[in-house]
């Protein structure tokens, strides 16, 4: 009888610990509010869906419609989300969002790298978001990749003669086809 009581009490303690762990509180400063989606975007980049959750300001529950950007909030039982393809989807709990800010000095669309002032490179992944002044900006970028054959044809049509082709600055005079990341062409335009 004592063993059964101990097992039941142990199970009850585990159930209470699980319930306490399920109740999450996220704190941060509000950057933006998407009221139709009930999503609050925090200054560090985290996004939290609020329906069913409670937003506290100075310990007092508040309606999402009354919250202003710049307000420090505590969100109870919110759902972490990310913005993908125009909709909010549940966030992968294994990924921890972080915020990086600065002035963009270079965008390398080939390597998917954004360089901020101070020469800080940031490798971009498809699930990252870039905001301008706290607002999300979407840009469609079209990149046309040319083959060696196409570039040679374009240069010949423009009156140039190809003298040398390399795959990189380190391998001058050697082009390794599709395995070369670059196409470096030395051309000459005949006079006359």
Order of alpha helices (4+ residues) and beta strands (2+ residues): alpha-beta-beta-beta-beta-beta-beta-beta-beta-beta-beta-beta-beta-beta-alpha-beta-beta
